[in-house]
Amino acid sequence: MDIFEVIRDRRSIRKYKDSPVEPEKIEQILDAARLAPSWKNMQCWRFLVLRDPARRAALLEAIPDDNPGKKAVAAAPVIILLCADPRESDVENGIPYYVADAAIAFEHLCLAAHALGLGTCWMGWYDEAKIKAALAIPEPMRVVGFTPLGIPDQEPKPRPRKALTDIAYFDTWPANE
């Protein structure tokens, strides 16, 4: 699978088979995330891999019941939390770049997982304080998101995307925007 296929075909997976994920694949996925670019190459991200059912259950307590991804987190054999240390990044023009740095690494992770036949689903609706308490994540680390990881048990159709002409401008910003 080439990079353009991986980008085009990746989907958010919310149903997983009850099968383990090989440790070698988890390490390969994390290594792809490690290679992401970051602010001044400071690499502010950290990944907490939850394989133990009790640790995964502790995470579930921090997800609202009406979050449609909660069932995916409950079913997946692995959860990967994305954390970032704001001290290992910076703020420019009012933008805290630790979020961007972590997001780039996480996208590398999600694309690598798809290339290996695994599914992911970026989760961003949770109670950060509960997660940090339940999993002993220290200050000043921030939980930027997490994903279930496993063998997909569904094949979602592509979601609609805006046309390139609606989002990309060349040389000048359009007058009607």
Chimera marker file (.cmm) of the C-alpha trace (Angstrom):
<marker_set name="trace">
<marker id="1" x="0.000" y="0.000" z="0.000" r="1" g="1" b="0" radius="0.5"/>
<marker id="2" x="1.509" y="3.351" z="-0.942" r="1" g="1" b="0" radius="0.5"/>
<marker id="3" x="1.129" y="6.473" z="1.206" r="1" g="1" b="0" radius="0.5"/>
<marker id="4" x="-1.658" y="7.905" z="-0.952" r="1" g="1" b="0" radius="0.5"/>
<marker id="5" x="-3.683" y="4.681" z="-0.639" r="1" g="1" b="0" radius="0.5"/>
<marker id="6" x="-3.186" y="4.676" z="3.122" r="1" g="1" b="0" radius="0.5"/>
<marker id="7" x="-4.366" y="8.294" z="3.400" r="1" g="1" b="0" radius="0.5"/>
<marker id="8" x="-7.311" y="7.749" z="1.046" r="1" g="1" b="0" radius="0.5"/>
<marker id="9" x="-8.533" y="4.476" z="2.582" r="1" g="1" b="0" radius="0.5"/>
<marker id="10" x="-8.062" y="5.047" z="6.350" r="1" g="1" b="0" radius="0.5"/>
<marker id="11" x="-11.353" y="5.239" z="8.263" r="1" g="1" b="0" radius="0.5"/>
<marker id="12" x="-12.346" y="5.732" z="11.889" r="1" g="1" b="0" radius="0.5"/>
<marker id="13" x="-13.079" y="2.255" z="13.222" r="1" g="1" b="0" radius="0.5"/>
<marker id="14" x="-15.567" y="1.804" z="16.047" r="1" g="1" b="0" radius="0.5"/>
<marker id="15" x="-15.963" y="-2.004" z="15.956" r="1" g="1" b="0" radius="0.5"/>
<marker id="16" x="-13.102" y="-4.401" z="16.635" r="1" g="1" b="0" radius="0.5"/>
<marker id="17" x="-12.589" y="-8.146" z="16.516" r="1" g="1" b="0" radius="0.5"/>
<marker id="18" x="-11.767" y="-9.906" z="19.769" r="1" g="1" b="0" radius="0.5"/>
<marker id="19" x="-8.209" y="-10.654" z="18.654" r="1" g="1" b="0" radius="0.5"/>
<marker id="20" x="-4.909" y="-9.535" z="20.159" r="1" g="1" b="0" radius="0.5"/>
<marker id="21" x="-2.579" y="-7.111" z="18.402" r="1" g="1" b="0" radius="0.5"/>
<marker id="22" x="0.953" y="-8.390" z="17.949" r="1" g="1" b="0" radius="0.5"/>
<marker id="23" x="3.502" y="-6.496" z="20.090" r="1" g="1" b="0" radius="0.5"/>
<marker id="24" x="5.720" y="-6.093" z="17.007" r="1" g="1" b="0" radius="0.5"/>
<marker id="25" x="2.936" y="-4.209" z="15.212" r="1" g="1" b="0" radius="0.5"/>
<marker id="26" x="2.352" y="-1.939" z="18.211" r="1" g="1" b="0" radius="0.5"/>
<marker id="27" x="6.063" y="-1.146" z="18.319" r="1" g="1" b="0" radius="0.5"/>
<marker id="28" x="6.147" y="-0.503" z="14.554" r="1" g="1" b="0" radius="0.5"/>
<marker id="29" x="3.176" y="1.875" z="14.841" r="1" g="1" b="0" radius="0.5"/>
<marker id="30" x="4.741" y="3.742" z="17.772" r="1" g="1" b="0" radius="0.5"/>
<marker id="31" x="8.007" y="4.014" z="15.878" r="1" g="1" b="0" radius="0.5"/>
<marker id="32" x="6.173" y="5.641" z="12.947" r="1" g="1" b="0" radius="0.5"/>
<marker id="33" x="4.704" y="8.177" z="15.393" r="1" g="1" b="0" radius="0.5"/>
<marker id="34" x="8.149" y="8.805" z="16.885" r="1" g="1" b="0" radius="0.5"/>
<marker id="35" x="9.422" y="9.923" z="13.492" r="1" g="1" b="0" radius="0.5"/>
<marker id="36" x="6.946" y="12.817" z="13.168" r="1" g="1" b="0" radius="0.5"/>
<marker id="37" x="8.188" y="16.404" z="12.886" r="1" g="1" b="0" radius="0.5"/>
<marker id="38" x="7.741" y="18.762" z="15.832" r="1" g="1" b="0" radius="0.5"/>
<marker id="39" x="8.433" y="22.289" z="17.096" r="1" g="1" b="0" radius="0.5"/>
<marker id="40" x="12.228" y="22.689" z="17.103" r="1" g="1" b="0" radius="0.5"/>
<marker id="41" x="12.382" y="18.867" z="17.041" r="1" g="1" b="0" radius="0.5"/>
<marker id="42" x="11.475" y="18.796" z="20.748" r="1" g="1" b="0" radius="0.5"/>
<marker id="43" x="9.192" y="15.741" z="20.374" r="1" g="1" b="0" radius="0.5"/>
<marker id="44" x="6.799" y="16.634" z="23.170" r="1" g="1" b="0" radius="0.5"/>
<marker id="45" x="4.611" y="13.539" z="22.751" r="1" g="1" b="0" radius="0.5"/>
<marker id="46" x="4.352" y="10.490" z="24.976" r="1" g="1" b="0" radius="0.5"/>
<marker id="47" x="2.271" y="7.371" z="24.345" r="1" g="1" b="0" radius="0.5"/>
<marker id="48" x="0.689" y="5.229" z="27.041" r="1" g="1" b="0" radius="0.5"/>
<marker id="49" x="-0.256" y="1.808" z="25.652" r="1" g="1" b="0" radius="0.5"/>
<marker id="50" x="-3.032" y="0.102" z="27.594" r="1" g="1" b="0" radius="0.5"/>
<marker id="51" x="-3.307" y="-3.652" z="27.069" r="1" g="1" b="0" radius="0.5"/>
<marker id="52" x="-4.389" y="-4.708" z="30.551" r="1" g="1" b="0" radius="0.5"/>
<marker id="53" x="-8.210" y="-4.993" z="30.765" r="1" g="1" b="0" radius="0.5"/>
<marker id="54" x="-8.298" y="-3.300" z="34.189" r="1" g="1" b="0" radius="0.5"/>
<marker id="55" x="-6.323" y="-0.313" z="32.901" r="1" g="1" b="0" radius="0.5"/>
<marker id="56" x="-8.585" y="-0.049" z="29.852" r="1" g="1" b="0" radius="0.5"/>
<marker id="57" x="-11.633" y="-0.209" z="32.142" r="1" g="1" b="0" radius="0.5"/>
<marker id="58" x="-10.250" y="2.669" z="34.218" r="1" g="1" b="0" radius="0.5"/>
<marker id="59" x="-10.098" y="4.768" z="31.054" r="1" g="1" b="0" radius="0.5"/>
<marker id="60" x="-13.742" y="3.990" z="30.257" r="1" g="1" b="0" radius="0.5"/>
<marker id="61" x="-14.824" y="5.791" z="33.434" r="1" g="1" b="0" radius="0.5"/>
<marker id="62" x="-13.552" y="9.064" z="31.931" r="1" g="1" b="0" radius="0.5"/>
<marker id="63" x="-15.588" y="8.769" z="28.710" r="1" g="1" b="0" radius="0.5"/>
<marker id="64" x="-19.173" y="10.106" z="28.689" r="1" g="1" b="0" radius="0.5"/>
<marker id="65" x="-21.793" y="7.412" z="28.103" r="1" g="1" b="0" radius="0.5"/>
<marker id="66" x="-23.212" y="9.311" z="25.126" r="1" g="1" b="0" radius="0.5"/>
<marker id="67" x="-19.828" y="9.368" z="23.354" r="1" g="1" b="0" radius="0.5"/>
<marker id="68" x="-20.329" y="7.067" z="20.328" r="1" g="1" b="0" radius="0.5"/>
<marker id="69" x="-16.725" y="5.877" z="20.569" r="1" g="1" b="0" radius="0.5"/>
<marker id="70" x="-17.060" y="4.485" z="24.098" r="1" g="1" b="0" radius="0.5"/>
<marker id="71" x="-18.102" y="1.045" z="22.834" r="1" g="1" b="0" radius="0.5"/>
<marker id="72" x="-15.036" y="0.947" z="20.581" r="1" g="1" b="0" radius="0.5"/>
<marker id="73" x="-12.774" y="1.679" z="23.540" r="1" g="1" b="0" radius="0.5"/>
<marker id="74" x="-14.501" y="-1.075" z="25.529" r="1" g="1" b="0" radius="0.5"/>
<marker id="75" x="-14.108" y="-3.631" z="22.728" r="1" g="1" b="0" radius="0.5"/>
<marker id="76" x="-10.602" y="-2.924" z="21.426" r="1" g="1" b="0" radius="0.5"/>
<marker id="77" x="-7.730" y="-5.053" z="22.726" r="1" g="1" b="0" radius="0.5"/>
<marker id="78" x="-5.389" y="-2.041" z="22.911" r="1" g="1" b="0" radius="0.5"/>
<marker id="79" x="-5.829" y="1.645" z="23.689" r="1" g="1" b="0" radius="0.5"/>
<marker id="80" x="-3.094" y="4.164" z="22.947" r="1" g="1" b="0" radius="0.5"/>
<marker id="81" x="-3.197" y="7.462" z="24.820" r="1" g="1" b="0" radius="0.5"/>
<marker id="82" x="-1.534" y="10.471" z="23.275" r="1" g="1" b="0" radius="0.5"/>
<marker id="83" x="-0.037" y="12.809" z="25.847" r="1" g="1" b="0" radius="0.5"/>
<marker id="84" x="2.127" y="15.881" z="25.405" r="1" g="1" b="0" radius="0.5"/>
<marker id="85" x="4.396" y="17.953" z="27.582" r="1" g="1" b="0" radius="0.5"/>
<marker id="86" x="3.719" y="21.649" z="26.843" r="1" g="1" b="0" radius="0.5"/>
<marker id="87" x="7.205" y="22.484" z="28.183" r="1" g="1" b="0" radius="0.5"/>
<marker id="88" x="8.672" y="20.606" z="25.218" r="1" g="1" b="0" radius="0.5"/>
<marker id="89" x="7.011" y="22.868" z="22.661" r="1" g="1" b="0" radius="0.5"/>
<marker id="90" x="6.100" y="26.550" z="22.523" r="1" g="1" b="0" radius="0.5"/>
<marker id="91" x="3.351" y="29.088" z="21.897" r="1" g="1" b="0" radius="0.5"/>
<marker id="92" x="3.559" y="31.275" z="18.816" r="1" g="1" b="0" radius="0.5"/>
<marker id="93" x="0.905" y="33.798" z="17.776" r="1" g="1" b="0" radius="0.5"/>
<marker id="94" x="-1.233" y="32.515" z="20.633" r="1" g="1" b="0" radius="0.5"/>
<marker id="95" x="-1.150" y="28.953" z="19.268" r="1" g="1" b="0" radius="0.5"/>
<marker id="96" x="0.052" y="26.237" z="21.688" r="1" g="1" b="0" radius="0.5"/>
<marker id="97" x="2.083" y="24.064" z="19.327" r="1" g="1" b="0" radius="0.5"/>
<marker id="98" x="2.215" y="21.025" z="21.598" r="1" g="1" b="0" radius="0.5"/>
<marker id="99" x="-1.264" y="20.210" z="20.284" r="1" g="1" b="0" radius="0.5"/>
<marker id="100" x="-0.100" y="20.393" z="16.652" r="1" g="1" b="0" radius="0.5"/>
<marker id="101" x="3.070" y="18.435" z="17.413" r="1" g="1" b="0" radius="0.5"/>
<marker id="102" x="1.106" y="15.683" z="19.131" r="1" g="1" b="0" radius="0.5"/>
<marker id="103" x="-1.545" y="15.618" z="16.390" r="1" g="1" b="0" radius="0.5"/>
<marker id="104" x="1.086" y="15.111" z="13.689" r="1" g="1" b="0" radius="0.5"/>
<marker id="105" x="2.593" y="12.192" z="15.605" r="1" g="1" b="0" radius="0.5"/>
<marker id="106" x="-0.856" y="10.738" z="16.204" r="1" g="1" b="0" radius="0.5"/>
<marker id="107" x="-1.726" y="10.924" z="12.516" r="1" g="1" b="0" radius="0.5"/>
<marker id="108" x="1.503" y="9.051" z="11.747" r="1" g="1" b="0" radius="0.5"/>
<marker id="109" x="0.340" y="6.433" z="14.270" r="1" g="1" b="0" radius="0.5"/>
<marker id="110" x="-3.147" y="6.136" z="12.727" r="1" g="1" b="0" radius="0.5"/>
<marker id="111" x="-1.814" y="5.875" z="9.167" r="1" g="1" b="0" radius="0.5"/>
<marker id="112" x="0.793" y="3.278" z="10.167" r="1" g="1" b="0" radius="0.5"/>
<marker id="113" x="-1.901" y="1.236" z="11.926" r="1" g="1" b="0" radius="0.5"/>
<marker id="114" x="-4.060" y="1.272" z="8.800" r="1" g="1" b="0" radius="0.5"/>
<marker id="115" x="-1.098" y="0.239" z="6.632" r="1" g="1" b="0" radius="0.5"/>
<marker id="116" x="-0.690" y="-2.802" z="8.917" r="1" g="1" b="0" radius="0.5"/>
<marker id="117" x="-4.383" y="-3.741" z="8.668" r="1" g="1" b="0" radius="0.5"/>
<marker id="118" x="-5.361" y="-2.308" z="12.054" r="1" g="1" b="0" radius="0.5"/>
<marker id="119" x="-8.053" y="0.193" z="12.926" r="1" g="1" b="0" radius="0.5"/>
<marker id="120" x="-8.002" y="3.385" z="14.987" r="1" g="1" b="0" radius="0.5"/>
<marker id="121" x="-10.444" y="6.122" z="15.933" r="1" g="1" b="0" radius="0.5"/>
<marker id="122" x="-9.240" y="9.451" z="17.315" r="1" g="1" b="0" radius="0.5"/>
<marker id="123" x="-11.073" y="10.080" z="20.603" r="1" g="1" b="0" radius="0.5"/>
<marker id="124" x="-11.200" y="13.610" z="21.960" r="1" g="1" b="0" radius="0.5"/>
<marker id="125" x="-14.334" y="13.719" z="24.135" r="1" g="1" b="0" radius="0.5"/>
<marker id="126" x="-13.357" y="12.697" z="27.677" r="1" g="1" b="0" radius="0.5"/>
<marker id="127" x="-12.663" y="13.984" z="31.176" r="1" g="1" b="0" radius="0.5"/>
<marker id="128" x="-8.922" y="14.661" z="31.205" r="1" g="1" b="0" radius="0.5"/>
<marker id="129" x="-8.690" y="14.994" z="34.997" r="1" g="1" b="0" radius="0.5"/>
<marker id="130" x="-10.295" y="11.561" z="35.483" r="1" g="1" b="0" radius="0.5"/>
<marker id="131" x="-7.925" y="9.971" z="32.981" r="1" g="1" b="0" radius="0.5"/>
<marker id="132" x="-4.865" y="11.520" z="34.584" r="1" g="1" b="0" radius="0.5"/>
<marker id="133" x="-5.984" y="10.406" z="38.058" r="1" g="1" b="0" radius="0.5"/>
<marker id="134" x="-6.935" y="6.872" z="36.986" r="1" g="1" b="0" radius="0.5"/>
<marker id="135" x="-3.736" y="6.278" z="35.024" r="1" g="1" b="0" radius="0.5"/>
<marker id="136" x="-1.288" y="8.303" z="37.179" r="1" g="1" b="0" radius="0.5"/>
<marker id="137" x="-0.333" y="10.700" z="34.392" r="1" g="1" b="0" radius="0.5"/>
<marker id="138" x="1.701" y="13.494" z="36.016" r="1" g="1" b="0" radius="0.5"/>
<marker id="139" x="1.499" y="17.256" z="35.632" r="1" g="1" b="0" radius="0.5"/>
<marker id="140" x="2.125" y="19.117" z="33.411" r="1" g="1" b="0" radius="0.5"/>
<marker id="141" x="1.372" y="16.369" z="30.864" r="1" g="1" b="0" radius="0.5"/>
<marker id="142" x="-1.775" y="16.911" z="28.809" r="1" g="1" b="0" radius="0.5"/>
<marker id="143" x="-3.948" y="14.139" z="27.411" r="1" g="1" b="0" radius="0.5"/>
<marker id="144" x="-4.446" y="15.245" z="23.810" r="1" g="1" b="0" radius="0.5"/>
<marker id="145" x="-6.464" y="12.203" z="22.733" r="1" g="1" b="0" radius="0.5"/>
<marker id="146" x="-6.474" y="8.442" z="22.497" r="1" g="1" b="0" radius="0.5"/>
<marker id="147" x="-7.430" y="5.685" z="20.120" r="1" g="1" b="0" radius="0.5"/>
<marker id="148" x="-8.649" y="2.140" z="20.309" r="1" g="1" b="0" radius="0.5"/>
<marker id="149" x="-6.386" y="-0.154" z="18.296" r="1" g="1" b="0" radius="0.5"/>
<marker id="150" x="-7.280" y="-3.531" z="16.891" r="1" g="1" b="0" radius="0.5"/>
<marker id="151" x="-8.397" y="-5.585" z="13.936" r="1" g="1" b="0" radius="0.5"/>
<marker id="152" x="-11.408" y="-3.843" z="12.355" r="1" g="1" b="0" radius="0.5"/>
<marker id="153" x="-14.773" y="-5.597" z="12.491" r="1" g="1" b="0" radius="0.5"/>
<marker id="154" x="-16.381" y="-3.162" z="10.049" r="1" g="1" b="0" radius="0.5"/>
<marker id="155" x="-15.650" y="-1.437" z="6.739" r="1" g="1" b="0" radius="0.5"/>
<marker id="156" x="-17.047" y="2.103" z="6.968" r="1" g="1" b="0" radius="0.5"/>
<marker id="157" x="-17.771" y="3.935" z="3.755" r="1" g="1" b="0" radius="0.5"/>
<marker id="158" x="-15.849" y="7.141" z="2.994" r="1" g="1" b="0" radius="0.5"/>
<marker id="159" x="-17.160" y="10.268" z="4.706" r="1" g="1" b="0" radius="0.5"/>
<marker id="160" x="-17.965" y="13.274" z="2.543" r="1" g="1" b="0" radius="0.5"/>
<marker id="161" x="-15.137" y="15.715" z="2.017" r="1" g="1" b="0" radius="0.5"/>
<marker id="162" x="-15.186" y="19.280" z="0.755" r="1" g="1" b="0" radius="0.5"/>
<marker id="163" x="-13.999" y="19.822" z="-2.800" r="1" g="1" b="0" radius="0.5"/>
<marker id="164" x="-10.396" y="20.926" z="-3.143" r="1" g="1" b="0" radius="0.5"/>
<marker id="165" x="-11.608" y="24.110" z="-4.857" r="1" g="1" b="0" radius="0.5"/>
<marker id="166" x="-13.544" y="24.976" z="-1.668" r="1" g="1" b="0" radius="0.5"/>
<marker id="167" x="-10.517" y="24.799" z="0.627" r="1" g="1" b="0" radius="0.5"/>
<marker id="168" x="-7.378" y="25.527" z="-1.411" r="1" g="1" b="0" radius="0.5"/>
<marker id="169" x="-6.587" y="28.965" z="-2.832" r="1" g="1" b="0" radius="0.5"/>
<marker id="170" x="-3.670" y="29.922" z="-5.032" r="1" g="1" b="0" radius="0.5"/>
<marker id="171" x="-1.931" y="33.264" z="-4.633" r="1" g="1" b="0" radius="0.5"/>
<marker id="172" x="-4.932" y="35.234" z="-3.268" r="1" g="1" b="0" radius="0.5"/>
<marker id="173" x="-7.700" y="34.689" z="-0.780" r="1" g="1" b="0" radius="0.5"/>
<marker id="174" x="-11.091" y="34.670" z="-2.531" r="1" g="1" b="0" radius="0.5"/>
<marker id="175" x="-13.220" y="37.796" z="-2.154" r="1" g="1" b="0" radius="0.5"/>
<marker id="176" x="-16.335" y="35.793" z="-1.187" r="1" g="1" b="0" radius="0.5"/>
<marker id="177" x="-14.709" y="34.086" z="1.835" r="1" g="1" b="0" radius="0.5"/>
<link id1="1" id2="2" r="1" g="1" b="0" radius="0.2"/>
<link id1="2" id2="3" r="1" g="1" b="0" radius="0.2"/>
<link id1="3" id2="4" r="1" g="1" b="0" radius="0.2"/>
<link id1="4" id2="5" r="1" g="1" b="0" radius="0.2"/>
<link id1="5" id2="6" r="1" g="1" b="0" radius="0.2"/>
<link id1="6" id2="7" r="1" g="1" b="0" radius="0.2"/>
<link id1="7" id2="8" r="1" g="1" b="0" radius="0.2"/>
<link id1="8" id2="9" r="1" g="1" b="0" radius="0.2"/>
<link id1="9" id2="10" r="1" g="1" b="0" radius="0.2"/>
<link id1="10" id2="11" r="1" g="1" b="0" radius="0.2"/>
<link id1="11" id2="12" r="1" g="1" b="0" radius="0.2"/>
<link id1="12" id2="13" r="1" g="1" b="0" radius="0.2"/>
<link id1="13" id2="14" r="1" g="1" b="0" radius="0.2"/>
<link id1="14" id2="15" r="1" g="1" b="0" radius="0.2"/>
<link id1="15" id2="16" r="1" g="1" b="0" radius="0.2"/>
<link id1="16" id2="17" r="1" g="1" b="0" radius="0.2"/>
<link id1="17" id2="18" r="1" g="1" b="0" radius="0.2"/>
<link id1="18" id2="19" r="1" g="1" b="0" radius="0.2"/>
<link id1="19" id2="20" r="1" g="1" b="0" radius="0.2"/>
<link id1="20" id2="21" r="1" g="1" b="0" radius="0.2"/>
<link id1="21" id2="22" r="1" g="1" b="0" radius="0.2"/>
<link id1="22" id2="23" r="1" g="1" b="0" radius="0.2"/>
<link id1="23" id2="24" r="1" g="1" b="0" radius="0.2"/>
<link id1="24" id2="25" r="1" g="1" b="0" radius="0.2"/>
<link id1="25" id2="26" r="1" g="1" b="0" radius="0.2"/>
<link id1="26" id2="27" r="1" g="1" b="0" radius="0.2"/>
<link id1="27" id2="28" r="1" g="1" b="0" radius="0.2"/>
<link id1="28" id2="29" r="1" g="1" b="0" radius="0.2"/>
<link id1="29" id2="30" r="1" g="1" b="0" radius="0.2"/>
<link id1="30" id2="31" r="1" g="1" b="0" radius="0.2"/>
<link id1="31" id2="32" r="1" g="1" b="0" radius="0.2"/>
<link id1="32" id2="33" r="1" g="1" b="0" radius="0.2"/>
<link id1="33" id2="34" r="1" g="1" b="0" radius="0.2"/>
<link id1="34" id2="35" r="1" g="1" b="0" radius="0.2"/>
<link id1="35" id2="36" r="1" g="1" b="0" radius="0.2"/>
<link id1="36" id2="37" r="1" g="1" b="0" radius="0.2"/>
<link id1="37" id2="38" r="1" g="1" b="0" radius="0.2"/>
<link id1="38" id2="39" r="1" g="1" b="0" radius="0.2"/>
<link id1="39" id2="40" r="1" g="1" b="0" radius="0.2"/>
<link id1="40" id2="41" r="1" g="1" b="0" radius="0.2"/>
<link id1="41" id2="42" r="1" g="1" b="0" radius="0.2"/>
<link id1="42" id2="43" r="1" g="1" b="0" radius="0.2"/>
<link id1="43" id2="44" r="1" g="1" b="0" radius="0.2"/>
<link id1="44" id2="45" r="1" g="1" b="0" radius="0.2"/>
<link id1="45" id2="46" r="1" g="1" b="0" radius="0.2"/>
<link id1="46" id2="47" r="1" g="1" b="0" radius="0.2"/>
<link id1="47" id2="48" r="1" g="1" b="0" radius="0.2"/>
<link id1="48" id2="49" r="1" g="1" b="0" radius="0.2"/>
<link id1="49" id2="50" r="1" g="1" b="0" radius="0.2"/>
<link id1="50" id2="51" r="1" g="1" b="0" radius="0.2"/>
<link id1="51" id2="52" r="1" g="1" b="0" radius="0.2"/>
<link id1="52" id2="53" r="1" g="1" b="0" radius="0.2"/>
<link id1="53" id2="54" r="1" g="1" b="0" radius="0.2"/>
<link id1="54" id2="55" r="1" g="1" b="0" radius="0.2"/>
<link id1="55" id2="56" r="1" g="1" b="0" radius="0.2"/>
<link id1="56" id2="57" r="1" g="1" b="0" radius="0.2"/>
<link id1="57" id2="58" r="1" g="1" b="0" radius="0.2"/>
<link id1="58" id2="59" r="1" g="1" b="0" radius="0.2"/>
<link id1="59" id2="60" r="1" g="1" b="0" radius="0.2"/>
<link id1="60" id2="61" r="1" g="1" b="0" radius="0.2"/>
<link id1="61" id2="62" r="1" g="1" b="0" radius="0.2"/>
<link id1="62" id2="63" r="1" g="1" b="0" radius="0.2"/>
<link id1="63" id2="64" r="1" g="1" b="0" radius="0.2"/>
<link id1="64" id2="65" r="1" g="1" b="0" radius="0.2"/>
<link id1="65" id2="66" r="1" g="1" b="0" radius="0.2"/>
<link id1="66" id2="67" r="1" g="1" b="0" radius="0.2"/>
<link id1="67" id2="68" r="1" g="1" b="0" radius="0.2"/>
<link id1="68" id2="69" r="1" g="1" b="0" radius="0.2"/>
<link id1="69" id2="70" r="1" g="1" b="0" radius="0.2"/>
<link id1="70" id2="71" r="1" g="1" b="0" radius="0.2"/>
<link id1="71" id2="72" r="1" g="1" b="0" radius="0.2"/>
<link id1="72" id2="73" r="1" g="1" b="0" radius="0.2"/>
<link id1="73" id2="74" r="1" g="1" b="0" radius="0.2"/>
<link id1="74" id2="75" r="1" g="1" b="0" radius="0.2"/>
<link id1="75" id2="76" r="1" g="1" b="0" radius="0.2"/>
<link id1="76" id2="77" r="1" g="1" b="0" radius="0.2"/>
<link id1="77" id2="78" r="1" g="1" b="0" radius="0.2"/>
<link id1="78" id2="79" r="1" g="1" b="0" radius="0.2"/>
<link id1="79" id2="80" r="1" g="1" b="0" radius="0.2"/>
<link id1="80" id2="81" r="1" g="1" b="0" radius="0.2"/>
<link id1="81" id2="82" r="1" g="1" b="0" radius="0.2"/>
<link id1="82" id2="83" r="1" g="1" b="0" radius="0.2"/>
<link id1="83" id2="84" r="1" g="1" b="0" radius="0.2"/>
<link id1="84" id2="85" r="1" g="1" b="0" radius="0.2"/>
<link id1="85" id2="86" r="1" g="1" b="0" radius="0.2"/>
<link id1="86" id2="87" r="1" g="1" b="0" radius="0.2"/>
<link id1="87" id2="88" r="1" g="1" b="0" radius="0.2"/>
<link id1="88" id2="89" r="1" g="1" b="0" radius="0.2"/>
<link id1="89" id2="90" r="1" g="1" b="0" radius="0.2"/>
<link id1="90" id2="91" r="1" g="1" b="0" radius="0.2"/>
<link id1="91" id2="92" r="1" g="1" b="0" radius="0.2"/>
<link id1="92" id2="93" r="1" g="1" b="0" radius="0.2"/>
<link id1="93" id2="94" r="1" g="1" b="0" radius="0.2"/>
<link id1="94" id2="95" r="1" g="1" b="0" radius="0.2"/>
<link id1="95" id2="96" r="1" g="1" b="0" radius="0.2"/>
<link id1="96" id2="97" r="1" g="1" b="0" radius="0.2"/>
<link id1="97" id2="98" r="1" g="1" b="0" radius="0.2"/>
<link id1="98" id2="99" r="1" g="1" b="0" radius="0.2"/>
<link id1="99" id2="100" r="1" g="1" b="0" radius="0.2"/>
<link id1="100" id2="101" r="1" g="1" b="0" radius="0.2"/>
<link id1="101" id2="102" r="1" g="1" b="0" radius="0.2"/>
<link id1="102" id2="103" r="1" g="1" b="0" radius="0.2"/>
<link id1="103" id2="104" r="1" g="1" b="0" radius="0.2"/>
<link id1="104" id2="105" r="1" g="1" b="0" radius="0.2"/>
<link id1="105" id2="106" r="1" g="1" b="0" radius="0.2"/>
<link id1="106" id2="107" r="1" g="1" b="0" radius="0.2"/>
<link id1="107" id2="108" r="1" g="1" b="0" radius="0.2"/>
<link id1="108" id2="109" r="1" g="1" b="0" radius="0.2"/>
<link id1="109" id2="110" r="1" g="1" b="0" radius="0.2"/>
<link id1="110" id2="111" r="1" g="1" b="0" radius="0.2"/>
<link id1="111" id2="112" r="1" g="1" b="0" radius="0.2"/>
<link id1="112" id2="113" r="1" g="1" b="0" radius="0.2"/>
<link id1="113" id2="114" r="1" g="1" b="0" radius="0.2"/>
<link id1="114" id2="115" r="1" g="1" b="0" radius="0.2"/>
<link id1="115" id2="116" r="1" g="1" b="0" radius="0.2"/>
<link id1="116" id2="117" r="1" g="1" b="0" radius="0.2"/>
<link id1="117" id2="118" r="1" g="1" b="0" radius="0.2"/>
<link id1="118" id2="119" r="1" g="1" b="0" radius="0.2"/>
<link id1="119" id2="120" r="1" g="1" b="0" radius="0.2"/>
<link id1="120" id2="121" r="1" g="1" b="0" radius="0.2"/>
<link id1="121" id2="122" r="1" g="1" b="0" radius="0.2"/>
<link id1="122" id2="123" r="1" g="1" b="0" radius="0.2"/>
<link id1="123" id2="124" r="1" g="1" b="0" radius="0.2"/>
<link id1="124" id2="125" r="1" g="1" b="0" radius="0.2"/>
<link id1="125" id2="126" r="1" g="1" b="0" radius="0.2"/>
<link id1="126" id2="127" r="1" g="1" b="0" radius="0.2"/>
<link id1="127" id2="128" r="1" g="1" b="0" radius="0.2"/>
<link id1="128" id2="129" r="1" g="1" b="0" radius="0.2"/>
<link id1="129" id2="130" r="1" g="1" b="0" radius="0.2"/>
<link id1="130" id2="131" r="1" g="1" b="0" radius="0.2"/>
<link id1="131" id2="132" r="1" g="1" b="0" radius="0.2"/>
<link id1="132" id2="133" r="1" g="1" b="0" radius="0.2"/>
<link id1="133" id2="134" r="1" g="1" b="0" radius="0.2"/>
<link id1="134" id2="135" r="1" g="1" b="0" radius="0.2"/>
<link id1="135" id2="136" r="1" g="1" b="0" radius="0.2"/>
<link id1="136" id2="137" r="1" g="1" b="0" radius="0.2"/>
<link id1="137" id2="138" r="1" g="1" b="0" radius="0.2"/>
<link id1="138" id2="139" r="1" g="1" b="0" radius="0.2"/>
<link id1="139" id2="140" r="1" g="1" b="0" radius="0.2"/>
<link id1="140" id2="141" r="1" g="1" b="0" radius="0.2"/>
<link id1="141" id2="142" r="1" g="1" b="0" radius="0.2"/>
<link id1="142" id2="143" r="1" g="1" b="0" radius="0.2"/>
<link id1="143" id2="144" r="1" g="1" b="0" radius="0.2"/>
<link id1="144" id2="145" r="1" g="1" b="0" radius="0.2"/>
<link id1="145" id2="146" r="1" g="1" b="0" radius="0.2"/>
<link id1="146" id2="147" r="1" g="1" b="0" radius="0.2"/>
<link id1="147" id2="148" r="1" g="1" b="0" radius="0.2"/>
<link id1="148" id2="149" r="1" g="1" b="0" radius="0.2"/>
<link id1="149" id2="150" r="1" g="1" b="0" radius="0.2"/>
<link id1="150" id2="151" r="1" g="1" b="0" radius="0.2"/>
<link id1="151" id2="152" r="1" g="1" b="0" radius="0.2"/>
<link id1="152" id2="153" r="1" g="1" b="0" radius="0.2"/>
<link id1="153" id2="154" r="1" g="1" b="0" radius="0.2"/>
<link id1="154" id2="155" r="1" g="1" b="0" radius="0.2"/>
<link id1="155" id2="156" r="1" g="1" b="0" radius="0.2"/>
<link id1="156" id2="157" r="1" g="1" b="0" radius="0.2"/>
<link id1="157" id2="158" r="1" g="1" b="0" radius="0.2"/>
<link id1="158" id2="159" r="1" g="1" b="0" radius="0.2"/>
<link id1="159" id2="160" r="1" g="1" b="0" radius="0.2"/>
<link id1="160" id2="161" r="1" g="1" b="0" radius="0.2"/>
<link id1="161" id2="162" r="1" g="1" b="0" radius="0.2"/>
<link id1="162" id2="163" r="1" g="1" b="0" radius="0.2"/>
<link id1="163" id2="164" r="1" g="1" b="0" radius="0.2"/>
<link id1="164" id2="165" r="1" g="1" b="0" radius="0.2"/>
<link id1="165" id2="166" r="1" g="1" b="0" radius="0.2"/>
<link id1="166" id2="167" r="1" g="1" b="0" radius="0.2"/>
<link id1="167" id2="168" r="1" g="1" b="0" radius="0.2"/>
<link id1="168" id2="169" r="1" g="1" b="0" radius="0.2"/>
<link id1="169" id2="170" r="1" g="1" b="0" radius="0.2"/>
<link id1="170" id2="171" r="1" g="1" b="0" radius="0.2"/>
<link id1="171" id2="172" r="1" g="1" b="0" radius="0.2"/>
<link id1="172" id2="173" r="1" g="1" b="0" radius="0.2"/>
<link id1="173" id2="174" r="1" g="1" b="0" radius="0.2"/>
<link id1="174" id2="175" r="1" g="1" b="0" radius="0.2"/>
<link id1="175" id2="176" r="1" g="1" b="0" radius="0.2"/>
<link id1="176" id2="177" r="1" g="1" b="0" radius="0.2"/>
</marker_set>
